Amino acid sequence: MLKEITIQTSAQTQILDITTQVQDAISESKITEGLCCVFIPHTTAGITINENTDPSVKQDIVRELNKVIPFKDNYTHLEGNSAAHIKASIIGSSVNVPVKNNNLLLGTWQGICFCEFDGPRTRHFFIKIIGQLGNR
């Protein structure tokens, strides 16, 4: 199963928890065991797995990324969004999570996070679920 989801970001740099949307796709797929790949088809956005309970973790990540990779520097990229490209390269464009009993096999505090680095924008991500169908 392949599913595309559209989201709207509201800030230049932000992290959004997309775990529920991914779990909904797994539930809809009826795959009991397998692998879920979430892919971001953007060069100025990324995806990661991290803490999804305390929102201050997302704020800390954004603050530190902006500190290390500032928006204004001596970049040569003409569009003015080099910092976003660098952040996206560091974070990455996909994550893979095992599926067990029709659920994401994440740790207690883990969630899947969409990372916006050049917003606000309308963005897309793809969920590909591969595995064994169960009798549900």
PyMOL CGO cylinders between C-alpha atoms (Angstrom):
from pymol import cmd
from pymol.cgo import CYLINDER

trace = [
    CYLINDER, 0.00, 0.00, 0.00, 1.21, 3.51, -0.85, 0.3, 1, 1, 1, 1, 1, 1,
    CYLINDER, 1.21, 3.51, -0.85, -0.50, 6.56, 0.61, 0.3, 1, 1, 1, 1, 1, 1,
    CYLINDER, -0.50, 6.56, 0.61, 0.19, 10.26, 0.07, 0.3, 1, 1, 1, 1, 1, 1,
    CYLINDER, 0.19, 10.26, 0.07, -0.70, 12.75, 2.79, 0.3, 1, 1, 1, 1, 1, 1,
    CYLINDER, -0.70, 12.75, 2.79, -0.76, 16.53, 2.46, 0.3, 1, 1, 1, 1, 1, 1,
    CYLINDER, -0.76, 16.53, 2.46, 0.03, 18.79, 5.43, 0.3, 1, 1, 1, 1, 1, 1,
    CYLINDER, 0.03, 18.79, 5.43, 0.29, 22.53, 5.90, 0.3, 1, 1, 1, 1, 1, 1,
    CYLINDER, 0.29, 22.53, 5.90, 3.15, 23.99, 7.88, 0.3, 1, 1, 1, 1, 1, 1,
    CYLINDER, 3.15, 23.99, 7.88, 2.78, 27.36, 9.58, 0.3, 1, 1, 1, 1, 1, 1,
    CYLINDER, 2.78, 27.36, 9.58, 6.34, 28.54, 10.30, 0.3, 1, 1, 1, 1, 1, 1,
    CYLINDER, 6.34, 28.54, 10.30, 9.70, 28.82, 8.58, 0.3, 1, 1, 1, 1, 1, 1,
    CYLINDER, 9.70, 28.82, 8.58, 11.10, 26.09, 10.81, 0.3, 1, 1, 1, 1, 1, 1,
    CYLINDER, 11.10, 26.09, 10.81, 8.89, 23.72, 12.77, 0.3, 1, 1, 1, 1, 1, 1,
    CYLINDER, 8.89, 23.72, 12.77, 8.49, 20.09, 13.72, 0.3, 1, 1, 1, 1, 1, 1,
    CYLINDER, 8.49, 20.09, 13.72, 5.08, 18.43, 13.42, 0.3, 1, 1, 1, 1, 1, 1,
    CYLINDER, 5.08, 18.43, 13.42, 4.15, 15.06, 14.91, 0.3, 1, 1, 1, 1, 1, 1,
    CYLINDER, 4.15, 15.06, 14.91, 2.72, 12.90, 12.10, 0.3, 1, 1, 1, 1, 1, 1,
    CYLINDER, 2.72, 12.90, 12.10, 2.60, 9.63, 14.05, 0.3, 1, 1, 1, 1, 1, 1,
    CYLINDER, 2.60, 9.63, 14.05, -1.21, 9.51, 14.08, 0.3, 1, 1, 1, 1, 1, 1,
    CYLINDER, -1.21, 9.51, 14.08, -1.48, 9.92, 10.30, 0.3, 1, 1, 1, 1, 1, 1,
    CYLINDER, -1.48, 9.92, 10.30, 1.06, 7.13, 9.79, 0.3, 1, 1, 1, 1, 1, 1,
    CYLINDER, 1.06, 7.13, 9.79, -0.66, 4.82, 12.27, 0.3, 1, 1, 1, 1, 1, 1,
    CYLINDER, -0.66, 4.82, 12.27, -4.02, 5.52, 10.59, 0.3, 1, 1, 1, 1, 1, 1,
    CYLINDER, -4.02, 5.52, 10.59, -2.54, 4.39, 7.25, 0.3, 1, 1, 1, 1, 1, 1,
    CYLINDER, -2.54, 4.39, 7.25, -1.25, 1.19, 8.87, 0.3, 1, 1, 1, 1, 1, 1,
    CYLINDER, -1.25, 1.19, 8.87, -4.64, 0.49, 10.44, 0.3, 1, 1, 1, 1, 1, 1,
    CYLINDER, -4.64, 0.49, 10.44, -6.31, 1.09, 7.08, 0.3, 1, 1, 1, 1, 1, 1,
    CYLINDER, -6.31, 1.09, 7.08, -3.85, -1.25, 5.33, 0.3, 1, 1, 1, 1, 1, 1,
    CYLINDER, -3.85, -1.25, 5.33, -4.70, -4.21, 7.60, 0.3, 1, 1, 1, 1, 1, 1,
    CYLINDER, -4.70, -4.21, 7.60, -1.03, -5.28, 7.46, 0.3, 1, 1, 1, 1, 1, 1,
    CYLINDER, -1.03, -5.28, 7.46, -0.29, -7.09, 10.71, 0.3, 1, 1, 1, 1, 1, 1,
    CYLINDER, -0.29, -7.09, 10.71, 3.50, -7.45, 10.41, 0.3, 1, 1, 1, 1, 1, 1,
    CYLINDER, 3.50, -7.45, 10.41, 5.92, -5.72, 8.12, 0.3, 1, 1, 1, 1, 1, 1,
    CYLINDER, 5.92, -5.72, 8.12, 7.69, -2.46, 7.54, 0.3, 1, 1, 1, 1, 1, 1,
    CYLINDER, 7.69, -2.46, 7.54, 6.45, 1.10, 7.18, 0.3, 1, 1, 1, 1, 1, 1,
    CYLINDER, 6.45, 1.10, 7.18, 8.56, 3.60, 5.25, 0.3, 1, 1, 1, 1, 1, 1,
    CYLINDER, 8.56, 3.60, 5.25, 7.72, 7.30, 5.47, 0.3, 1, 1, 1, 1, 1, 1,
    CYLINDER, 7.72, 7.30, 5.47, 9.36, 9.40, 2.74, 0.3, 1, 1, 1, 1, 1, 1,
    CYLINDER, 9.36, 9.40, 2.74, 9.53, 13.18, 2.30, 0.3, 1, 1, 1, 1, 1, 1,
    CYLINDER, 9.53, 13.18, 2.30, 9.87, 14.28, -1.37, 0.3, 1, 1, 1, 1, 1, 1,
    CYLINDER, 9.87, 14.28, -1.37, 11.23, 17.73, -0.53, 0.3, 1, 1, 1, 1, 1, 1,
    CYLINDER, 11.23, 17.73, -0.53, 14.78, 19.11, -0.43, 0.3, 1, 1, 1, 1, 1, 1,
    CYLINDER, 14.78, 19.11, -0.43, 13.99, 21.64, 2.31, 0.3, 1, 1, 1, 1, 1, 1,
    CYLINDER, 13.99, 21.64, 2.31, 12.09, 19.37, 4.70, 0.3, 1, 1, 1, 1, 1, 1,
    CYLINDER, 12.09, 19.37, 4.70, 12.99, 16.22, 6.57, 0.3, 1, 1, 1, 1, 1, 1,
    CYLINDER, 12.99, 16.22, 6.57, 11.71, 13.48, 8.79, 0.3, 1, 1, 1, 1, 1, 1,
    CYLINDER, 11.71, 13.48, 8.79, 12.98, 11.99, 12.03, 0.3, 1, 1, 1, 1, 1, 1,
    CYLINDER, 12.98, 11.99, 12.03, 11.93, 9.87, 14.98, 0.3, 1, 1, 1, 1, 1, 1,
    CYLINDER, 11.93, 9.87, 14.98, 12.17, 11.53, 18.36, 0.3, 1, 1, 1, 1, 1, 1,
    CYLINDER, 12.17, 11.53, 18.36, 10.30, 12.43, 21.56, 0.3, 1, 1, 1, 1, 1, 1,
    CYLINDER, 10.30, 12.43, 21.56, 6.61, 13.08, 20.93, 0.3, 1, 1, 1, 1, 1, 1,
    CYLINDER, 6.61, 13.08, 20.93, 5.32, 13.72, 24.45, 0.3, 1, 1, 1, 1, 1, 1,
    CYLINDER, 5.32, 13.72, 24.45, 7.09, 16.88, 25.62, 0.3, 1, 1, 1, 1, 1, 1,
    CYLINDER, 7.09, 16.88, 25.62, 6.79, 19.69, 23.01, 0.3, 1, 1, 1, 1, 1, 1,
    CYLINDER, 6.79, 19.69, 23.01, 9.87, 21.39, 24.43, 0.3, 1, 1, 1, 1, 1, 1,
    CYLINDER, 9.87, 21.39, 24.43, 12.04, 18.72, 22.76, 0.3, 1, 1, 1, 1, 1, 1,
    CYLINDER, 12.04, 18.72, 22.76, 10.84, 19.84, 19.32, 0.3, 1, 1, 1, 1, 1, 1,
    CYLINDER, 10.84, 19.84, 19.32, 11.45, 23.47, 20.29, 0.3, 1, 1, 1, 1, 1, 1,
    CYLINDER, 11.45, 23.47, 20.29, 14.97, 22.63, 21.47, 0.3, 1, 1, 1, 1, 1, 1,
    CYLINDER, 14.97, 22.63, 21.47, 15.76, 20.80, 18.22, 0.3, 1, 1, 1, 1, 1, 1,
    CYLINDER, 15.76, 20.80, 18.22, 14.55, 23.75, 16.12, 0.3, 1, 1, 1, 1, 1, 1,
    CYLINDER, 14.55, 23.75, 16.12, 16.45, 26.27, 18.25, 0.3, 1, 1, 1, 1, 1, 1,
    CYLINDER, 16.45, 26.27, 18.25, 19.72, 24.33, 18.09, 0.3, 1, 1, 1, 1, 1, 1,
    CYLINDER, 19.72, 24.33, 18.09, 19.46, 23.64, 14.35, 0.3, 1, 1, 1, 1, 1, 1,
    CYLINDER, 19.46, 23.64, 14.35, 18.85, 27.35, 13.74, 0.3, 1, 1, 1, 1, 1, 1,
    CYLINDER, 18.85, 27.35, 13.74, 21.82, 28.20, 15.94, 0.3, 1, 1, 1, 1, 1, 1,
    CYLINDER, 21.82, 28.20, 15.94, 24.21, 25.81, 14.17, 0.3, 1, 1, 1, 1, 1, 1,
    CYLINDER, 24.21, 25.81, 14.17, 22.84, 26.47, 10.65, 0.3, 1, 1, 1, 1, 1, 1,
    CYLINDER, 22.84, 26.47, 10.65, 21.65, 30.10, 10.57, 0.3, 1, 1, 1, 1, 1, 1,
    CYLINDER, 21.65, 30.10, 10.57, 19.31, 31.38, 7.87, 0.3, 1, 1, 1, 1, 1, 1,
    CYLINDER, 19.31, 31.38, 7.87, 21.67, 34.23, 7.00, 0.3, 1, 1, 1, 1, 1, 1,
    CYLINDER, 21.67, 34.23, 7.00, 25.27, 33.33, 6.25, 0.3, 1, 1, 1, 1, 1, 1,
    CYLINDER, 25.27, 33.33, 6.25, 27.62, 33.48, 3.28, 0.3, 1, 1, 1, 1, 1, 1,
    CYLINDER, 27.62, 33.48, 3.28, 25.64, 30.95, 1.22, 0.3, 1, 1, 1, 1, 1, 1,
    CYLINDER, 25.64, 30.95, 1.22, 25.96, 30.97, -2.57, 0.3, 1, 1, 1, 1, 1, 1,
    CYLINDER, 25.96, 30.97, -2.57, 22.60, 29.32, -3.41, 0.3, 1, 1, 1, 1, 1, 1,
    CYLINDER, 22.60, 29.32, -3.41, 20.57, 32.01, -5.18, 0.3, 1, 1, 1, 1, 1, 1,
    CYLINDER, 20.57, 32.01, -5.18, 17.15, 31.08, -3.77, 0.3, 1, 1, 1, 1, 1, 1,
    CYLINDER, 17.15, 31.08, -3.77, 18.18, 32.12, -0.26, 0.3, 1, 1, 1, 1, 1, 1,
    CYLINDER, 18.18, 32.12, -0.26, 17.20, 28.86, 1.41, 0.3, 1, 1, 1, 1, 1, 1,
    CYLINDER, 17.20, 28.86, 1.41, 20.57, 27.10, 1.71, 0.3, 1, 1, 1, 1, 1, 1,
    CYLINDER, 20.57, 27.10, 1.71, 20.10, 26.68, 5.45, 0.3, 1, 1, 1, 1, 1, 1,
    CYLINDER, 20.10, 26.68, 5.45, 16.92, 24.70, 4.77, 0.3, 1, 1, 1, 1, 1, 1,
    CYLINDER, 16.92, 24.70, 4.77, 18.72, 22.41, 2.31, 0.3, 1, 1, 1, 1, 1, 1,
    CYLINDER, 18.72, 22.41, 2.31, 21.52, 21.77, 4.81, 0.3, 1, 1, 1, 1, 1, 1,
    CYLINDER, 21.52, 21.77, 4.81, 19.11, 21.02, 7.67, 0.3, 1, 1, 1, 1, 1, 1,
    CYLINDER, 19.11, 21.02, 7.67, 17.10, 18.65, 5.45, 0.3, 1, 1, 1, 1, 1, 1,
    CYLINDER, 17.10, 18.65, 5.45, 20.28, 16.80, 4.46, 0.3, 1, 1, 1, 1, 1, 1,
    CYLINDER, 20.28, 16.80, 4.46, 21.32, 16.38, 8.08, 0.3, 1, 1, 1, 1, 1, 1,
    CYLINDER, 21.32, 16.38, 8.08, 17.88, 15.19, 9.27, 0.3, 1, 1, 1, 1, 1, 1,
    CYLINDER, 17.88, 15.19, 9.27, 17.16, 12.94, 6.27, 0.3, 1, 1, 1, 1, 1, 1,
    CYLINDER, 17.16, 12.94, 6.27, 14.27, 12.23, 3.94, 0.3, 1, 1, 1, 1, 1, 1,
    CYLINDER, 14.27, 12.23, 3.94, 12.89, 8.92, 5.22, 0.3, 1, 1, 1, 1, 1, 1,
    CYLINDER, 12.89, 8.92, 5.22, 12.38, 6.69, 8.23, 0.3, 1, 1, 1, 1, 1, 1,
    CYLINDER, 12.38, 6.69, 8.23, 11.54, 3.00, 8.46, 0.3, 1, 1, 1, 1, 1, 1,
    CYLINDER, 11.54, 3.00, 8.46, 9.54, 1.57, 11.34, 0.3, 1, 1, 1, 1, 1, 1,
    CYLINDER, 9.54, 1.57, 11.34, 8.62, -2.08, 11.92, 0.3, 1, 1, 1, 1, 1, 1,
    CYLINDER, 8.62, -2.08, 11.92, 4.92, -2.94, 12.10, 0.3, 1, 1, 1, 1, 1, 1,
    CYLINDER, 4.92, -2.94, 12.10, 3.69, -5.53, 14.57, 0.3, 1, 1, 1, 1, 1, 1,
    CYLINDER, 3.69, -5.53, 14.57, 0.06, -6.43, 15.31, 0.3, 1, 1, 1, 1, 1, 1,
    CYLINDER, 0.06, -6.43, 15.31, -1.06, -3.68, 12.89, 0.3, 1, 1, 1, 1, 1, 1,
    CYLINDER, -1.06, -3.68, 12.89, 0.78, -1.02, 14.94, 0.3, 1, 1, 1, 1, 1, 1,
    CYLINDER, 0.78, -1.02, 14.94, 3.95, 1.02, 14.57, 0.3, 1, 1, 1, 1, 1, 1,
    CYLINDER, 3.95, 1.02, 14.57, 6.66, -0.59, 16.68, 0.3, 1, 1, 1, 1, 1, 1,
    CYLINDER, 6.66, -0.59, 16.68, 7.92, 2.65, 18.25, 0.3, 1, 1, 1, 1, 1, 1,
    CYLINDER, 7.92, 2.65, 18.25, 9.41, 3.14, 21.69, 0.3, 1, 1, 1, 1, 1, 1,
    CYLINDER, 9.41, 3.14, 21.69, 7.28, 4.50, 24.54, 0.3, 1, 1, 1, 1, 1, 1,
    CYLINDER, 7.28, 4.50, 24.54, 8.26, 8.13, 23.97, 0.3, 1, 1, 1, 1, 1, 1,
    CYLINDER, 8.26, 8.13, 23.97, 8.92, 7.99, 20.21, 0.3, 1, 1, 1, 1, 1, 1,
    CYLINDER, 8.92, 7.99, 20.21, 6.95, 9.65, 17.44, 0.3, 1, 1, 1, 1, 1, 1,
    CYLINDER, 6.95, 9.65, 17.44, 7.47, 10.34, 13.75, 0.3, 1, 1, 1, 1, 1, 1,
    CYLINDER, 7.47, 10.34, 13.75, 8.21, 14.01, 13.14, 0.3, 1, 1, 1, 1, 1, 1,
    CYLINDER, 8.21, 14.01, 13.14, 7.92, 16.03, 9.92, 0.3, 1, 1, 1, 1, 1, 1,
    CYLINDER, 7.92, 16.03, 9.92, 10.56, 18.77, 9.95, 0.3, 1, 1, 1, 1, 1, 1,
    CYLINDER, 10.56, 18.77, 9.95, 9.85, 21.99, 8.03, 0.3, 1, 1, 1, 1, 1, 1,
    CYLINDER, 9.85, 21.99, 8.03, 12.87, 24.15, 7.22, 0.3, 1, 1, 1, 1, 1, 1,
    CYLINDER, 12.87, 24.15, 7.22, 11.53, 26.49, 4.50, 0.3, 1, 1, 1, 1, 1, 1,
    CYLINDER, 11.53, 26.49, 4.50, 7.94, 27.24, 5.37, 0.3, 1, 1, 1, 1, 1, 1,
    CYLINDER, 7.94, 27.24, 5.37, 5.24, 27.92, 5.72, 0.3, 1, 1, 1, 1, 1, 1,
    CYLINDER, 5.24, 27.92, 5.72, 4.26, 25.62, 2.86, 0.3, 1, 1, 1, 1, 1, 1,
    CYLINDER, 4.26, 25.62, 2.86, 1.91, 22.91, 1.74, 0.3, 1, 1, 1, 1, 1, 1,
    CYLINDER, 1.91, 22.91, 1.74, 3.91, 19.69, 1.94, 0.3, 1, 1, 1, 1, 1, 1,
    CYLINDER, 3.91, 19.69, 1.94, 3.43, 16.02, 1.14, 0.3, 1, 1, 1, 1, 1, 1,
    CYLINDER, 3.43, 16.02, 1.14, 4.76, 12.80, 2.52, 0.3, 1, 1, 1, 1, 1, 1,
    CYLINDER, 4.76, 12.80, 2.52, 4.38, 9.22, 1.37, 0.3, 1, 1, 1, 1, 1, 1,
    CYLINDER, 4.38, 9.22, 1.37, 3.72, 6.14, 3.48, 0.3, 1, 1, 1, 1, 1, 1,
    CYLINDER, 3.72, 6.14, 3.48, 4.66, 2.77, 2.01, 0.3, 1, 1, 1, 1, 1, 1,
    CYLINDER, 4.66, 2.77, 2.01, 3.63, -0.26, 4.01, 0.3, 1, 1, 1, 1, 1, 1,
    CYLINDER, 3.63, -0.26, 4.01, 5.00, -3.68, 3.09, 0.3, 1, 1, 1, 1, 1, 1,
    CYLINDER, 5.00, -3.68, 3.09, 4.06, -6.82, 4.94, 0.3, 1, 1, 1, 1, 1, 1,
    CYLINDER, 4.06, -6.82, 4.94, 1.72, -9.59, 5.77, 0.3, 1, 1, 1, 1, 1, 1,
    CYLINDER, 1.72, -9.59, 5.77, -2.03, -9.08, 5.72, 0.3, 1, 1, 1, 1, 1, 1,
    CYLINDER, -2.03, -9.08, 5.72, -3.88, -10.38, 8.73, 0.3, 1, 1, 1, 1, 1, 1,
    CYLINDER, -3.88, -10.38, 8.73, -7.34, -11.82, 9.15, 0.3, 1, 1, 1, 1, 1, 1,
    CYLINDER, -7.34, -11.82, 9.15, -9.06, -8.91, 10.88, 0.3, 1, 1, 1, 1, 1, 1,
]
cmd.load_cgo(trace, "trace")
